[in-house]
């Protein structure tokens, strides 16, 4: 499992569903900027950076290769946001 460290959390106040942007460092080698913390119907969740395609749909520009890594990223980010 790669080491995941929080580089920065930029929190937002107010009633918006977007609660924060987060930057993380993976294994001391890769900086991922612009991960979003969002308040959904079932609580907080993490959205990877995404770009809008020509078809108008949004596509993740960062995709964890396994569900285990996606879950580890999400857990680390949510814990840092709440802490």
Residue frames as a rotation matrix with the C-alpha (Angstrom) as fourth column:
UNK 1
0.584 0.811 0.000 0.00
0.811 -0.584 0.000 0.00
0.000 0.000 -1.000 0.00
UNK 2
-0.165 -0.663 0.730 1.45
0.572 -0.668 -0.477 3.41
0.804 0.339 0.489 -0.93
UNK 3
-0.495 -0.062 -0.867 2.07
0.795 -0.436 -0.423 6.02
-0.352 -0.898 0.265 1.75
UNK 4
0.078 0.607 0.791 -0.50
0.707 -0.593 0.385 8.83
0.703 0.529 -0.476 1.55
UNK 5
-0.511 -0.287 -0.811 0.19
0.788 -0.532 -0.308 12.23
-0.343 -0.796 0.498 3.15
UNK 6
0.647 0.751 0.134 -1.93
0.758 -0.615 -0.216 15.36
-0.080 0.241 -0.967 3.15
UNK 7
-0.465 -0.796 0.387 -0.07
0.831 -0.544 -0.120 18.34
0.306 0.266 0.914 1.65
UNK 8
-0.974 0.224 0.039 -2.84
-0.226 -0.939 -0.260 20.96
-0.021 -0.262 0.965 2.07
UNK 9
-0.316 0.947 0.053 -6.54
0.949 0.317 -0.003 21.26
-0.020 0.050 -0.999 2.80
UNK 10
-0.982 0.108 0.157 -8.38
-0.079 -0.981 0.178 24.37
0.173 0.163 0.971 1.62
UNK 11
-0.561 0.804 -0.196 -11.71
0.765 0.414 -0.493 24.49
-0.315 -0.427 -0.848 3.50
UNK 12
-0.723 0.449 0.525 -14.83
0.052 -0.722 0.689 26.40
0.689 0.525 0.499 2.44
UNK 13
-0.842 0.516 -0.159 -17.45
0.118 -0.112 -0.987 27.89
-0.527 -0.849 0.034 4.73
UNK 14
-0.499 0.743 -0.447 -21.15
-0.850 -0.519 0.087 28.11
-0.168 0.423 0.890 3.90
UNK 15
0.189 0.779 0.598 -23.91
-0.528 0.594 -0.607 25.85
-0.828 -0.201 0.524 2.65
UNK 16
0.218 -0.156 -0.963 -22.25
-0.955 0.168 -0.243 24.65
0.200 0.973 -0.113 -0.54
UNK 17
0.992 0.120 0.039 -21.87
-0.124 0.986 0.113 20.89
-0.025 -0.117 0.993 -1.03
UNK 18
0.362 -0.932 -0.030 -18.18
0.345 0.164 -0.924 21.51
0.866 0.324 0.381 -1.81
UNK 19
0.975 0.046 -0.218 -16.46
0.223 -0.170 0.960 21.53
0.007 -0.984 -0.176 1.58
UNK 20
0.420 -0.892 -0.164 -12.76
-0.344 -0.324 0.881 21.56
-0.840 -0.314 -0.443 0.65
UNK 21
0.767 -0.443 -0.463 -10.02
-0.358 0.304 -0.883 21.03
0.532 0.843 0.074 -1.90
UNK 22
0.722 -0.538 0.435 -7.18
-0.251 0.382 0.889 18.77
-0.645 -0.751 0.141 -0.86
UNK 23
0.427 -0.695 -0.578 -3.68
-0.729 0.114 -0.675 18.07
0.535 0.710 -0.458 -2.18
UNK 24
0.855 -0.144 0.497 -2.05
-0.254 0.720 0.645 14.74
-0.452 -0.678 0.580 -1.31
UNK 25
-0.043 -0.917 -0.396 1.42
-0.995 0.076 -0.066 13.27
0.091 0.391 -0.916 -1.71
UNK 26
0.938 0.345 0.030 1.58
-0.345 0.939 -0.008 9.60
-0.031 -0.002 1.000 -2.69
UNK 27
0.760 -0.650 -0.024 4.66
0.648 0.753 0.116 7.61
-0.057 -0.104 0.993 -1.64
UNK 28
0.304 -0.660 -0.687 6.65
0.272 -0.631 0.726 10.83
-0.913 -0.407 -0.013 -1.27
UNK 29
-0.640 -0.657 0.399 6.84
0.475 0.071 0.877 11.03
-0.604 0.751 0.266 -5.07
UNK 30
-0.608 0.515 0.605 3.57
0.603 -0.197 0.773 12.21
0.517 0.834 -0.191 -6.63
UNK 31
-0.834 0.396 -0.383 1.56
0.008 -0.686 -0.727 15.32
-0.551 -0.610 0.570 -5.73
UNK 32
-0.474 0.783 0.404 -2.13
0.801 0.192 0.568 15.14
0.367 0.592 -0.718 -6.61
UNK 33
-0.960 0.118 -0.254 -3.79
-0.002 -0.910 -0.414 18.57
-0.280 -0.397 0.874 -6.52
UNK 34
-0.649 0.737 -0.187 -7.46
-0.737 -0.548 0.396 19.44
0.190 0.395 0.899 -6.51
UNK 35
-0.696 0.492 -0.523 -9.13
0.481 0.860 0.169 16.45
0.533 -0.134 -0.835 -4.86
UNK 36
-0.408 0.636 0.655 -12.54
-0.543 -0.746 0.386 17.62
0.734 -0.199 0.650 -3.66
UNK 37
-0.919 0.307 -0.246 -14.30
0.380 0.531 -0.757 16.87
-0.102 -0.790 -0.605 -0.36
UNK 38
-0.629 0.769 0.109 -18.05
-0.394 -0.437 0.808 16.97
0.670 0.466 0.578 -0.99
UNK 39
-0.747 0.517 0.417 -21.07
-0.345 0.235 -0.909 16.67
-0.568 -0.823 0.003 1.31
UNK 40
-0.754 0.500 -0.426 -23.53
-0.264 0.364 0.893 14.21
0.602 0.786 -0.142 -0.20
UNK 41
0.269 0.956 0.113 -26.82
-0.617 0.081 0.783 12.69
0.739 -0.280 0.612 0.97
UNK 42
0.829 0.024 -0.559 -24.93
0.278 0.849 0.450 9.96
0.485 -0.528 0.697 2.84
UNK 43
0.723 -0.574 -0.385 -22.17
0.291 -0.252 0.923 12.17
-0.626 -0.779 -0.015 4.27
UNK 44
0.352 -0.695 -0.627 -18.76
-0.712 -0.634 0.303 13.29
-0.608 0.339 -0.718 3.09
UNK 45
0.692 -0.266 0.671 -17.08
0.518 0.831 -0.205 11.73
-0.503 0.489 0.713 0.07
UNK 46
-0.130 -0.869 -0.477 -14.01
-0.106 -0.466 0.878 12.38
-0.986 0.165 -0.032 -2.06
UNK 47
0.913 0.350 0.209 -14.00
0.194 0.079 -0.978 13.28
-0.358 0.934 0.004 -5.77
UNK 48
-0.050 -0.964 0.262 -10.86
0.775 0.128 0.619 12.95
-0.630 0.234 0.740 -7.84
UNK 49
-0.382 -0.136 -0.914 -9.81
-0.338 -0.900 0.275 15.84
-0.860 0.414 0.298 -10.12
UNK 50
0.026 0.494 0.869 -11.81
0.744 0.571 -0.347 15.77
-0.668 0.655 -0.353 -13.35
UNK 51
-0.816 -0.216 -0.536 -11.94
-0.204 -0.760 0.618 17.49
-0.541 0.613 0.576 -16.72
UNK 52
0.258 0.966 -0.020 -14.96
-0.235 0.043 -0.971 18.05
-0.937 0.255 0.238 -18.92
UNK 53
-0.538 -0.411 0.736 -14.91
0.516 0.530 0.673 16.19
-0.667 0.742 -0.073 -22.22
UNK 54
-0.971 0.149 -0.188 -16.18
-0.240 -0.600 0.764 17.45
0.001 0.786 0.618 -25.55
UNK 55
-0.493 0.827 -0.271 -19.37
0.395 0.490 0.777 15.48
0.775 0.276 -0.568 -24.90
UNK 56
0.043 0.493 0.869 -20.08
-0.531 -0.725 0.438 17.60
0.846 -0.480 0.231 -21.80
UNK 57
0.875 0.227 -0.427 -19.47
0.179 0.668 0.722 14.73
0.450 -0.709 0.544 -19.37
UNK 58
0.476 -0.717 0.509 -16.87
-0.875 -0.447 0.188 14.90
0.093 -0.535 -0.840 -16.60
UNK 59
0.744 -0.341 -0.574 -13.98
0.154 0.924 -0.350 12.41
0.650 0.172 0.740 -16.56
UNK 60
0.880 -0.472 -0.061 -11.56
0.033 -0.067 0.997 11.78
-0.474 -0.879 -0.043 -13.70
UNK 61
0.657 -0.726 -0.202 -8.03
-0.529 -0.253 -0.810 12.83
0.537 0.639 -0.550 -14.61
UNK 62
-0.593 -0.737 0.325 -6.63
-0.770 0.401 -0.496 10.78
0.235 -0.545 -0.805 -11.71
UNK 63
0.552 0.783 -0.286 -7.88
-0.656 0.620 0.431 7.22
0.515 -0.050 0.856 -11.29
UNK 64
-0.134 -0.542 0.830 -6.70
-0.876 0.457 0.157 4.95
-0.464 -0.706 -0.536 -8.49
UNK 65
-0.518 -0.191 -0.834 -5.92
-0.728 0.610 0.313 1.55
0.449 0.769 -0.454 -9.98
UNK 66
-0.637 0.348 -0.688 -7.69
0.452 0.892 0.032 -0.47
0.625 -0.291 -0.725 -7.28
UNK 67
0.440 0.861 0.254 -10.66
0.124 -0.338 0.933 0.04
0.889 -0.379 -0.256 -4.98
UNK 68
0.490 -0.346 -0.800 -8.30
0.869 0.264 0.418 -0.54
0.066 -0.900 0.430 -2.05
UNK 69
-0.639 -0.769 0.019 -6.16
0.769 -0.639 -0.014 2.47
0.023 0.006 1.000 -3.01
UNK 70
-0.355 0.611 0.707 -9.26
0.101 -0.727 0.679 4.62
0.929 0.313 0.196 -3.70
UNK 71
0.670 0.647 -0.364 -10.62
0.387 0.114 0.915 3.71
0.634 -0.754 -0.173 -0.24
UNK 72
0.092 -0.737 -0.670 -7.26
0.989 -0.013 0.150 4.47
-0.119 -0.676 0.727 1.43
UNK 73
-0.775 -0.317 0.546 -7.12
0.457 -0.878 0.139 7.88
0.436 0.357 0.826 -0.26
UNK 74
0.039 0.901 0.433 -10.71
0.030 -0.434 0.901 8.66
0.999 -0.022 -0.044 0.74
UNK 75
0.662 0.215 -0.718 -10.23
0.657 0.295 0.694 7.55
0.361 -0.931 0.053 4.34
UNK 76
-0.311 -0.876 -0.369 -7.01
0.947 -0.317 -0.047 9.55
-0.076 -0.364 0.928 4.75
UNK 77
-0.752 0.046 0.658 -8.58
0.241 -0.909 0.339 12.70
0.614 0.413 0.673 3.28
UNK 78
0.306 0.942 0.139 -11.86
0.090 -0.174 0.981 12.48
0.948 -0.288 -0.138 5.25
UNK 79
0.474 -0.200 -0.857 -9.95
0.870 0.258 0.421 11.85
0.137 -0.945 0.296 8.51
UNK 80
-0.646 -0.761 -0.064 -7.73
0.763 -0.644 -0.048 14.88
-0.004 -0.080 0.997 7.85
UNK 81
-0.476 0.561 0.678 -10.76
0.077 -0.741 0.667 17.01
0.876 0.369 0.310 6.97
UNK 82
0.578 0.795 -0.186 -12.60
0.199 0.083 0.976 16.00
0.791 -0.601 -0.110 10.17
UNK 83
0.274 -0.561 -0.781 -9.49
0.947 0.298 0.118 16.19
0.166 -0.772 0.613 12.36
